[in-house]
Amino acid sequence: MTVAELSTSSEGVAGESRYTAAQSVRVESAETGSVPTTVHPAEVDCASGVVTAAPASVECIPAERDSAATGEASRHAGYVEVVRPGMLTTVQDWPGRVGYWHVGVPPSGPMDDLSFRLGNRSLGNDEGAAGLECTLGGPALTFSESTRVCVTGAPARVSVEGKPVRMWRTVLVPAGGVLEVGAVTGPGMRTYILVEGGICLPEYLGSTATFTLGKFGGGAGAVLRAGERLPLGAPGGNGVSGVPMEDQPVLTHRWELAVTEGPHGAPEFFTRADIDTVLGTDYTVHFNSDRTGVRLVGPKPEWARSDGGEAGLHPSNIHDTPYSVGALDFTGDTPILLGPDGPSLGGFVCPVTVVAAERWKLGQLAPGDTVRFVPIRADRAASPRELGQARRAAWPSVLSTGGDGDDGVLRRADVDDEIGVTYRRQGDDGVLVEYGAMTLDLGLRARVHALHRRLLTEAVPGVTELTPGVRSLQIRVDRHILPVPRLLDLLAEAEAVLPAAADLVVPSRTVHLPLSWDDPSTREAITRYMHGVRADAPWCPWNIEFIRRMNGLGSVDDVYDTVFGAEYLVLGLGDVYLGAPVATPIDPRHRLVTTKYNPARTWTPENAVGIGGAYLCVYGMEGPGGYQFVGRTTQVWNHRATESPWLLRYFDRIRWYPVEADELLDMRADFAAGAVEVRAEDGEFRLADYRRFLDENHSAIEEFRTVQARAFAAERESWRMAGELSD
């Protein structure tokens, strides 16, 4: 089986723009494949098959204007040309790339959606029409035709043909004229340039939003470059003179963010004192922040647990669960506000979540600013649909009498005599369904699968996204269509008719992938970490030796034999990013348990393979990370595919075979050219058969776990003595 067969397509990266109200598309699912059908593009989540109410259509029609340059009438499209690109300028649209969270594709889009949408509305554009986001400083642009623009967001010097013009007003740039946006003077971090008719570029997975880490969206999947030309759409409705003062958001250096409790709060994960600290501290924005997340500096939690058990040695570790944009994610002891380019899946706890209407503020948080979290009741959060005064963005403070007071737990129930289900709040627009105890149990993943399939089949109006984790399912909703209390009732009804987990039988391919053991690129990442983050970490200088020690193995050769002898069952996709699998060995005797980096790495090579807790992951792209390295493999995301670029599916079984580092580089080059053969064999996974296997090998499994637990406890004690853990 070839990569093209696994990924369904080997065409160019950028698909055709969507110009019509209805067309033939493929409704994709990482589990079920694709079925051709004719639908309104906005009505179907093309990745998961979730049918939702269609939002206002953003129809990108290239502009055609008269010209008499040759004495005859000719027709041509208007465009904007980049004279100077600015520090970090990208094309974004709103709401971005929705519908692919379950395979690790973030929405991207404007980090400050409010300033972006207000500018579009003033020009008569659709609120989501593509425009430019400028970080710290803006570009110089020239326009082929006379064009109206509106510059919003953080204050900066703006001029047309060298003459200053006001922000938040619609201004006319003459044909051949130059619009210049200078450095941000503050407060704030990002400025937005909206253009009459919008920027008209081909879509990738339903959006033109640029995701620079993933190398797609915009014109070339990257920041703007000098000389680049961006085609403009045809002018739409009638605009106005600018954004009214009362609608403009207030920017400051001292921010208050409205948050809801949950999903993971006190007393299960944090102490009550920890939560009081989270809500009573002025955190400082760290300079090492970007669109993936805003890193904060603040006090270290005390923690309610001594460790994360099978999920990792640090008490912040949990079994991989879907994240929410705006979640306060404690990666170890470091708090990070997850942004629109952040990961969809991960193994850290999040005590509070910024409500949807307040997430625009994340885009304007600048290094040195302070942030205070203010708890509010979820049902009193402003609506992200609003752009005027009802959005409350002109208020300098968050007015609240307190949060919901429920620690983020919306409801608990029993599935049967052994398994319970907990419904946790994830912001004002999401629910996290968690099954069972905090343990690695494939039966719990089977229950998640059953609920996931049920909700896909029912296509509940108002459900916008479904993302499974190891023992959880995230359900994102449009609360105007499906209020959370109604969702909870629907979930209770669904639970009553789900099949028994023991009846689970799912397709399960065996996919053979190469692994360059202890690859030079992963060694380089460890060296960078030691030089730039911390050199005294227990897992330095060699992650594989740390894995050996954590599991009580005799030598690093035993680590090698265990990894290559295992069959890894894929439980989730998108950890970390772009179809990257989170997987665990089917045989518990192959489950090597480690902890994650604390603090996390700032750089991880693309397709590095690591172990964190009892899980293995493949990093879908370069970026931060925390899993302990064992090597590197080939790509798991096919950038040449135009429909379903992810290589793997839920419940695939990964088998590794060894290759040398140079051989892997050749294979990666071949993959990028679309010429790699990947061997995959069809099969199925039966939970009943798996449970029989566990019973038959119970004694040997328990013997392995006893040795592992002894080594784990010894490592934990050495950490405690070294001050790595709180007493």
C-alpha positions as a printed Julia matrix, in Angstrom:
727×3 Matrix{Float64}:
   0.0     0.0     0.0
   1.44    3.39   -0.98
   1.33    6.68    0.87
  -0.97    7.98   -1.82
  -3.38    5.11   -1.08
  -3.16    5.75    2.66
  -3.61    9.5     2.3
  -6.09    9.43   -0.64
  -4.38   12.07   -2.75
  -1.01   13.28   -4.01
  -2.12   16.53   -5.59
  -0.86   20.05   -4.75
  -1.12   21.44   -1.23
  -3.6    24.22   -1.9
  -7.03   23.12   -3.05
  -9.33   25.19   -5.24
 -11.15   28.13   -3.66
 -14.78   27.52   -2.82
 -16.83   29.74   -5.12
 -20.26   28.13   -5.16
 -22.91   27.64   -2.54
 -23.04   23.9    -3.15
 -20.53   21.47   -4.54
 -19.45   17.86   -4.4
 -17.15   17.34   -1.43
 -15.91   14.33    0.5
 -17.2    13.99    4.02
 -14.07   12.69    5.74
 -13.57   10.78    8.95
 -10.31    9.58   10.41
 -12.17    6.37   11.21
 -14.61    5.75    8.39
 -12.93    7.12    5.27
 -14.79    9.29    2.75
 -18.15    9.3     1.05
 -18.79   11.62   -1.92
 -21.85   13.77   -1.36
 -23.24   17.14   -2.4
 -23.7    19.57    0.48
 -23.39   23.19    1.39
 -19.71   23.47    2.4
 -20.52   25.3     5.62
 -22.97   22.65    6.76
 -20.66   19.67    7.06
 -17.47   19.24    9.06
 -15.45   17.61    6.32
 -13.14   15.84    8.77
 -15.56   14.28   11.22
 -18.85   14.37    9.34
 -20.52   16.54   12.0
 -23.44   18.39   10.44
 -23.89   21.88   11.87
 -25.94   24.95   11.14
 -24.41   26.84    8.24
 -22.78   30.13    9.23
 -22.81   33.16    6.99
 -21.07   32.23    3.76
 -17.73   33.78    2.91
 -17.72   33.69   -0.87
 -14.38   34.75   -2.33
 -14.88   36.12   -5.83
 -11.77   37.6    -7.49
 -12.22   41.27   -8.33
 -12.43   42.31  -11.97
 -12.02   45.99  -12.82
 -11.83   48.09  -15.97
  -8.49   49.37  -17.23
  -7.69   51.66  -20.15
  -3.92   51.25  -20.01
  -3.75   50.15  -23.67
  -6.58   52.35  -24.91
  -8.96   49.38  -24.88
 -11.12   48.03  -22.06
  -9.55   45.01  -20.41
 -10.53   42.97  -17.37
  -8.12   42.03  -14.58
  -8.13   41.23  -10.9
  -7.0    43.73   -8.3
  -4.18   42.82   -5.97
  -2.02   44.08   -3.16
   1.77   43.75   -3.4
   4.08   43.47   -0.42
   6.77   46.18   -0.47
   7.98   45.49    3.07
   6.59   42.44    4.89
   6.83   43.63    8.49
   8.09   41.57   11.4
   5.51   38.74   11.29
   2.58   39.34    8.95
   0.24   36.53    7.93
  -3.03   36.05    6.06
  -5.86   35.01    8.38
  -9.6    34.49    8.07
 -12.27   33.89   10.69
 -13.29   31.51   12.24
 -10.36   29.76   10.62
  -9.87   26.08    9.92
 -12.78   24.59   11.87
 -13.55   20.87   11.83
 -10.09   19.29   12.04
  -9.3    19.57   15.76
  -9.64   15.79   16.06
  -6.66   15.24   13.76
  -4.48   17.93   15.31
  -5.17   20.87   13.01
  -5.72   24.08   15.01
  -8.23   26.69   13.83
  -5.61   29.44   13.42
  -7.4    32.62   12.31
  -6.92   36.06   13.9
  -5.71   35.83   17.46
  -7.75   38.98   18.2
 -10.91   38.05   16.3
 -12.78   41.09   17.58
 -10.53   43.75   16.03
 -10.38   41.69   12.84
 -14.13   41.26   12.46
 -14.9    44.88   13.35
 -12.58   46.07   10.59
 -14.2    43.77    8.05
 -17.67   44.92    9.01
 -16.74   48.58    8.58
 -15.73   47.84    4.97
 -18.92   45.97    4.13
 -17.07   42.66    4.01
 -18.21   39.43    5.55
 -16.85   39.37    9.11
 -14.63   36.42    8.27
 -13.12   37.72    5.01
  -9.38   37.14    4.84
  -7.12   39.97    6.0
  -3.68   40.47    7.51
  -2.48   39.98   11.08
   0.67   41.95   11.98
   2.66   41.08   15.1
   4.69   43.9    16.72
   5.0    45.8    13.45
   3.2    46.03   10.13
   4.05   45.97    6.43
   4.2    48.43    3.56
   1.72   47.51    0.83
   0.94   48.89   -2.59
  -2.44   48.46   -4.29
  -3.04   47.9    -7.99
  -6.44   49.6    -7.81
  -8.03   52.24   -5.64
  -9.05   50.29   -2.52
 -10.57   51.05    0.87
  -8.83   49.62    3.94
  -9.31   49.66    7.7
  -6.47   49.15   10.2
  -7.5    47.95   13.66
  -6.02   46.36   16.78
  -2.96   47.51   18.7
  -1.97   51.15   18.07
   0.68   51.81   15.44
   1.58   54.63   13.07
  -0.42   54.24    9.85
   0.09   56.29    6.7
  -1.12   56.4     3.1
   1.37   57.87    0.64
   3.36   59.15    3.61
   0.44   61.0     5.2
  -0.77   59.82    8.63
  -4.26   58.32    8.75
  -6.36   57.19   11.69
  -6.78   53.62   12.78
 -10.27   52.17   13.08
 -11.4    54.34   10.13
 -11.98   53.27    6.54
  -9.48   55.07    4.32
  -8.93   55.03    0.57
  -5.59   53.96   -0.84
  -5.28   55.22   -4.44
  -4.2    52.97   -7.3
  -0.45   52.55   -7.0
  -0.52   54.08   -3.53
   1.36   52.74   -0.52
  -0.17   51.87    2.84
   2.4    51.67    5.66
   1.83   50.28    9.13
   4.65   50.89   11.58
   5.71   49.32   14.85
   3.14   48.69   17.57
   3.47   51.43   20.18
   1.34   49.64   22.77
  -0.58   48.65   24.62
  -1.31   45.49   22.66
   0.62   43.17   20.4
  -1.16   42.72   17.06
  -2.51   45.05   14.4
  -4.94   44.03   11.64
  -5.23   45.23    8.06
  -8.62   44.61    6.48
  -9.13   45.25    2.79
 -12.27   45.97    0.8
 -13.38   42.69   -0.78
 -10.98   40.66    1.35
  -7.87   38.78    0.27
  -8.81   36.03   -2.17
  -6.56   32.96   -1.93
  -7.09   29.21   -2.36
  -8.3    27.39    0.74
  -6.54   24.54    2.49
  -8.9    22.32    4.5
 -11.62   24.93    4.17
  -9.72   28.08    5.16
  -7.09   30.54    3.96
  -5.81   31.08    7.53
  -2.03   30.72    7.79
  -0.63   28.1    10.14
   3.08   28.78    9.83
   4.18   25.78   11.92
   2.15   23.49    9.67
   3.36   25.29    6.54
  -0.08   25.77    5.03
  -2.64   28.5     4.51
  -2.12   32.01    3.19
  -0.17   32.31   -0.01
   2.67   29.93    0.83
   2.02   28.65    4.35
   4.37   31.27    5.76
   4.69   34.91    6.77
   4.49   37.48    4.0
   7.57   38.11    1.86
   8.61   41.17   -0.11
   7.32   41.04   -3.67
   4.44   38.69   -2.85
   1.14   39.55   -4.55
  -2.19   38.85   -2.89
  -5.33   38.89   -5.08
  -8.31   40.82   -3.78
 -11.95   39.86   -3.81
 -14.74   41.91   -5.31
 -16.15   44.64   -3.03
 -19.26   43.48   -1.23
 -21.88   45.46    0.65
 -21.86   49.06    1.68
 -19.31   49.99    4.31
 -19.29   52.76    6.86
 -16.8    55.44    7.85
 -15.18   53.32   10.53
 -15.64   51.38   13.77
 -17.61   53.38   16.37
 -15.61   54.34   19.42
 -18.0    52.51   21.74
 -17.41   49.24   19.86
 -13.62   49.41   19.92
 -11.96   47.1    22.47
  -9.99   48.62   25.32
  -6.31   47.65   25.3
  -4.18   47.83   28.41
  -1.02   46.54   30.08
  -3.03   45.14   33.01
  -5.53   42.58   31.78
  -8.45   40.82   33.37
  -9.69   37.65   31.66
 -13.1    36.11   32.32
 -12.74   32.38   32.96
 -14.93   29.43   33.8
 -13.92   26.71   36.24
 -12.6    23.47   34.78
 -12.06   21.09   33.29
  -9.49   19.93   35.9
  -9.66   21.82   39.17
  -9.73   21.23   42.93
  -9.73   19.05   44.87
  -8.87   16.27   42.4
  -5.84   17.86   40.76
  -5.15   21.18   42.49
  -5.53   22.13   46.13
  -8.07   24.76   47.11
  -5.15   27.04   47.88
  -3.83   26.48   44.35
  -7.12   27.62   42.81
  -7.2    30.65   45.11
  -3.69   31.45   43.89
  -4.65   31.05   40.23
  -7.56   33.45   40.69
  -5.76   35.86   42.99
  -2.41   36.29   41.23
  -1.27   38.89   38.74
   0.62   36.66   36.31
   3.25   38.23   34.05
   3.38   37.53   30.31
   6.68   35.85   29.38
   8.6    36.97   26.31
   8.62   33.38   25.0
   4.99   33.54   23.83
   3.41   33.22   20.41
   0.25   32.11   18.63
   0.53   28.57   20.04
   0.32   29.85   23.59
   1.0    32.71   25.97
   3.49   31.62   28.62
   2.95   33.14   32.04
   5.19   33.67   35.04
   3.65   33.04   38.43
   3.7    30.95   41.6
   4.22   27.2    41.52
   1.19   25.07   42.51
   1.23   22.86   45.6
  -0.75   20.14   43.76
  -3.33   17.78   45.21
  -1.59   14.64   43.89
   1.92   13.36   44.37
   2.25   12.28   40.73
   0.28   11.51   37.58
   0.48    7.73   37.89
   0.59    5.99   34.51
   0.34    9.41   32.85
   3.7    10.58   34.24
   5.74   11.35   37.32
   4.69   15.0    37.66
   1.29   15.76   39.26
   0.34   17.92   36.26
   0.35   14.82   34.03
  -2.93   13.21   32.97
  -3.92   10.74   30.28
  -4.02   12.59   26.99
  -7.15   14.68   26.68
  -8.48   17.23   24.17
  -7.62   20.83   24.93
  -9.6    24.02   24.41
  -8.31   27.25   22.93
  -8.1    29.62   25.9
  -7.37   26.89   28.45
  -4.81   27.64   31.17
  -2.55   24.63   30.64
  -0.06   23.73   33.37
   2.8    22.04   31.55
   4.51   20.89   34.68
   4.6    23.96   36.89
   4.52   26.41   33.96
   1.12   27.98   33.1
   0.42   28.58   29.4
  -2.73   30.07   27.83
  -3.35   27.97   24.73
  -3.77   30.03   21.55
  -5.44   29.45   18.16
  -2.33   27.69   16.82
  -2.03   25.53   19.94
  -2.24   21.72   20.25
  -5.56   19.9    20.25
  -4.48   17.03   22.47
  -2.09   16.71   25.39
  -1.41   15.3    28.8
  -1.52   18.27   31.19
  -4.21   19.64   33.49
  -6.12   22.88   32.84
  -7.86   24.39   35.91
  -9.69   27.27   34.15
 -10.63   28.27   30.61
 -11.03   31.74   29.12
 -14.58   32.16   27.79
 -15.0    32.41   24.03
 -15.93   36.12   23.96
 -12.75   37.04   25.87
 -10.22   35.05   23.84
  -9.53   38.07   21.63
  -7.49   39.41   24.54
  -4.93   36.61   24.13
  -3.91   38.21   20.84
  -3.03   41.49   22.56
  -1.11   40.18   25.57
   2.42   41.6    25.31
   5.57   40.59   27.22
   5.6    42.26   30.63
   1.81   42.72   30.75
   0.0    41.36   33.79
  -2.96   38.99   33.67
  -5.54   38.27   36.34
  -8.17   35.54   35.94
 -11.7    36.47   37.03
 -14.18   33.6    37.49
 -17.64   34.08   36.02
 -20.69   31.9    35.59
 -20.72   30.19   32.23
 -24.31   31.19   31.48
 -23.42   34.86   31.99
 -20.52   34.96   29.54
 -20.86   37.41   26.67
 -21.56   35.92   23.26
 -18.66   35.69   20.77
 -21.22   36.43   18.06
 -21.51   39.99   19.32
 -19.28   42.77   17.99
 -20.84   45.76   19.72
 -21.3    46.77   23.31
 -22.82   43.4    24.21
 -19.34   41.91   23.76
 -18.2    43.99   26.8
 -14.83   44.55   25.17
 -14.91   48.27   25.96
 -14.98   47.51   29.68
 -11.54   47.78   31.31
 -12.5    45.21   33.97
 -14.45   41.97   34.18
 -17.5    42.49   36.36
 -18.42   39.32   38.22
 -19.87   38.18   41.51
 -18.11   34.81   41.22
 -17.94   31.61   39.22
 -20.2    28.58   39.11
 -18.65   27.17   42.28
 -18.71   23.58   41.02
 -14.98   23.01   40.36
 -15.8    22.57   36.69
 -17.78   19.35   37.25
 -21.16   19.66   35.56
 -22.52   16.19   36.33
 -21.49   12.68   37.37
 -23.26    9.41   36.62
 -22.71    5.66   36.6
 -22.36    3.8    33.33
 -22.53    0.43   35.09
 -21.46   -1.12   38.38
 -17.77   -0.51   37.6
 -17.5     2.58   35.38
 -18.58    6.13   36.07
 -18.76    9.11   33.75
 -17.86   12.72   34.6
 -19.0    15.69   32.53
 -16.52   18.55   32.87
 -16.85   22.14   31.72
 -14.4    23.34   29.03
 -15.14   27.03   28.78
 -18.63   28.27   28.04
 -18.76   26.39   24.74
 -17.53   22.9    25.51
 -17.97   19.76   27.58
 -15.36   17.1    28.29
 -16.84   13.63   28.84
 -14.48   11.46   30.93
 -14.96    7.76   31.62
 -13.76    5.75   34.58
 -10.84    6.21   36.91
  -7.58    7.93   35.97
  -6.07    4.74   34.57
  -5.04    3.42   31.18
  -7.85    1.05   30.24
  -8.62    0.26   26.6
 -12.17   -0.51   27.66
 -12.6     3.18   28.5
 -11.3     4.14   25.04
 -13.87    1.73   23.61
 -16.61    3.59   25.48
 -15.33    6.9    24.11
 -15.41    5.39   20.62
 -19.01    4.25   21.04
 -20.17    7.7    22.16
 -18.18    9.38   19.39
 -19.78    7.19   16.72
 -23.23    7.73   18.21
 -22.94   11.51   18.1
 -21.55   11.43   14.56
 -24.51    9.31   13.46
 -27.07   11.56   15.13
 -25.49   14.74   13.68
 -26.83   16.83   16.57
 -27.5    20.45   15.5
 -25.21   22.82   17.37
 -22.35   20.34   17.81
 -19.4    21.93   16.02
 -16.53   19.59   16.88
 -15.91   16.13   18.36
 -12.42   15.19   19.54
 -11.61   11.93   21.34
  -8.81   11.46   23.85
  -7.57    8.39   25.69
 -10.52    8.2    28.1
 -12.43   11.33   27.14
 -14.46   12.98   24.38
 -14.54   16.73   23.88
 -17.78   18.18   22.52
 -17.72   21.78   21.31
 -21.03   23.52   20.71
 -22.59   26.69   19.45
 -24.4    27.44   22.69
 -26.99   29.58   20.88
 -28.14   26.44   19.05
 -27.35   23.83   21.69
 -27.09   25.14   25.27
 -24.82   23.09   27.51
 -27.65   21.95   29.87
 -29.5    20.53   26.87
 -26.3    18.85   25.67
 -25.94   17.14   29.04
 -29.46   15.75   28.75
 -28.72   14.47   25.24
 -25.55   12.79   26.47
 -27.47   11.06   29.26
 -29.96    9.78   26.69
 -27.15    8.55   24.45
 -25.42    6.8    27.34
 -28.5     4.69   27.97
 -28.4     3.14   24.48
 -24.64    2.74   23.89
 -23.49   -0.84   23.31
 -21.35   -2.59   25.89
 -17.65   -1.83   25.53
 -16.92   -5.56   25.41
 -18.76   -5.7    22.08
 -16.3    -3.31   20.43
 -14.93   -4.53   17.1
 -13.21   -1.9    14.96
 -11.02   -1.9    11.83
  -7.38   -1.95   12.91
  -4.61   -1.85   10.34
  -1.05   -2.83   11.16
   1.11    0.01    9.83
   4.86   -0.57    9.58
   6.94    2.59   10.1
  10.72    3.16   10.17
  12.44    4.36   13.34
  15.91    5.87   13.51
  16.87    4.96   17.09
  18.41    7.76   19.16
  18.42    9.93   16.03
  20.97   12.8    15.79
  18.14   15.34   15.52
  16.73   14.28   18.88
  20.19   14.45   20.43
  20.44   18.0    19.1
  17.1    18.87   20.7
  18.35   17.6    24.07
  21.53   19.67   23.7
  19.52   22.78   22.9
  17.34   22.13   25.94
  20.36   21.8    28.2
  21.88   25.02   26.87
  18.72   27.1    26.72
  16.31   25.76   29.36
  17.95   23.6    32.02
  21.0    21.35   32.09
  20.28   19.62   35.42
  17.03   17.89   34.46
  16.83   14.22   35.54
  16.28   13.15   31.9
  19.44   14.86   30.68
  21.75   14.25   28.95
  20.18   11.07   27.5
  16.44   10.41   27.47
  16.8     6.69   26.71
  18.89    6.11   29.84
  16.24    7.99   31.82
  13.55    5.69   30.38
  15.65    2.65   31.37
  16.02    3.93   34.92
  12.32    4.84   35.28
  11.25    1.31   34.32
  13.85   -0.76   36.14
  15.34   -2.26   32.98
  18.79   -3.77   32.97
  20.24   -1.83   30.04
  19.35    0.6    27.28
  19.32   -2.42   24.95
  16.24   -3.56   26.88
  14.58   -0.24   26.03
  15.4    -0.84   22.35
  14.03   -4.4    22.41
  10.86   -3.29   24.17
  10.06   -0.49   21.71
  10.75   -2.56   18.6
   8.91   -5.57   20.02
   5.74   -3.64   20.82
   2.58   -3.09   18.84
   1.32    0.45   19.53
  -2.44    1.0    19.37
  -3.4     4.5    18.17
  -5.81    6.06   20.69
  -5.78    9.67   19.47
  -4.58   11.83   16.61
  -3.02   15.26   16.89
  -0.62   14.77   19.8
   1.33   16.71   18.84
  -0.34   18.33   15.77
  -1.1    17.22   12.2
  -2.32   13.65   12.55
   0.42   12.74   15.03
  -0.63    9.63   16.97
  -0.77    9.12   20.69
  -0.5     5.36   21.1
   0.11    2.75   23.76
   1.44   -0.81   23.54
  -1.31   -3.41   23.39
   0.73   -5.69   25.66
   1.1    -4.01   29.09
   4.57   -5.58   29.4
   5.71   -3.21   26.64
   4.35   -0.08   28.33
   7.37    1.94   29.32
   6.32    4.7    31.71
   8.15    8.04   31.85
   7.39   11.6    32.78
   7.37   14.67   30.55
   9.89   17.5    30.42
   9.32   20.25   33.0
   9.64   22.92   31.69
   8.83   21.75   28.18
  11.31   21.9    25.32
  11.12   24.95   23.1
  12.18   22.92   20.02
  11.42   19.39   18.86
  12.37   18.07   15.4
   9.55   17.16   13.05
   8.45   13.52   13.47
  10.53   12.88   16.55
   9.22    9.85   18.46
   8.9    10.08   22.22
   7.36    8.46   25.29
   5.44   10.32   27.98
   3.54    8.56   30.73
   2.61    5.2    29.19
   2.14    6.73   25.75
   4.19    7.08   22.6
   3.73    9.99   20.22
   5.1    11.17   16.89
   5.57   14.93   16.68
   3.72   16.06   13.57
   5.92   19.12   13.06
   8.65   21.2    14.67
   7.7    22.94   17.87
   7.74   22.64   21.66
   7.34   19.28   23.37
   7.82   17.21   26.49
   7.95   13.5    25.62
  11.22   11.59   26.22
  12.93   10.89   22.88
  13.62    7.42   21.5
  14.19    8.4    17.86
  12.65    9.79   14.69
  10.42    8.47   11.89
   8.96    9.54    8.55
   6.16   12.07    8.06
   2.65   11.21    9.26
   1.04   14.12    7.35
   1.0    14.23    3.57
   1.19   17.88    2.5
   0.52   16.84   -1.09
  -2.91   15.47   -0.22
  -5.84   17.83   -0.71
  -8.55   15.93    1.18
  -7.37   13.75    4.09
  -3.65   14.35    4.59
  -3.38   12.33    7.82
  -1.69    8.96    7.45
  -3.05    7.12   10.48
  -6.48    6.28   11.9
  -7.83    5.56   15.35
  -7.08    1.96   16.41
  -4.29    1.48   13.88
  -1.42   -0.63   15.24
   2.08    0.76   14.66
   5.02   -1.62   14.33
   8.51   -0.1    14.17
  11.41   -1.4    12.14
  14.96   -0.02   12.57
  16.72    2.19   10.01
  19.93    4.21   10.12
  19.75    8.01   10.39
  20.99    8.59    6.81
  18.53    6.04    5.48
  15.7     7.83    7.27
  16.67   11.16    5.69
  16.43    9.54    2.26
  13.03    8.09    3.12
  11.81   11.45    4.34
  12.91   13.1     1.11
  11.11   10.4    -0.88
   7.98   10.86    1.24
   8.01   14.6     0.57
   8.15   13.79   -3.14
   5.23   11.34   -2.77
   7.25    8.24   -3.6
   7.39    6.25   -0.35
   5.89    2.8     0.05
   4.31    2.22    3.47
   3.29   -1.33    4.29
  -0.12   -1.63    5.95
  -2.19   -4.75    6.55
  -5.92   -4.73    7.25
  -7.24   -6.27   10.43
  -9.51   -5.62   13.38
  -9.31   -5.0    17.1
 -11.7    -6.92   19.36
 -11.88   -5.8    22.95
 -13.19   -9.19   24.1
 -10.13  -10.93   22.61
  -7.86   -8.36   24.22
  -9.37   -8.95   27.64
  -8.85  -12.68   27.23
  -5.19  -11.98   26.43
  -4.88   -9.98   29.66
  -6.4   -12.81   31.69
  -4.12  -15.42   30.13
  -0.99  -13.37   30.83
  -2.03  -11.89   34.16
   0.88  -13.24   36.22
   3.59  -12.1    33.82
   1.98   -8.67   33.45
   1.8    -8.19   37.22
   5.43   -9.23   37.6
   6.47   -6.59   35.07
   4.36   -3.94   36.76
   5.84   -4.72   40.17
   9.4    -4.14   38.92
   8.28   -1.01   37.09
   6.46    0.39   40.14
   9.52   -0.15   42.32
  11.73    1.77   39.87
   9.1     4.49   39.51
   8.96    4.96   43.29
  12.74    5.12   43.56
  12.91    7.77   40.84
  10.15    9.75   42.48
  12.0     9.69   45.81
  15.2    10.89   44.15
  13.19   13.75   42.62
  11.76   14.64   45.99
  15.2    14.69   47.59
  16.47   16.93   44.78
  13.59   19.39   45.24
  11.91   18.5    41.93
   8.62   17.69   43.69
   6.74   19.3    46.57
   6.54   17.31   49.79
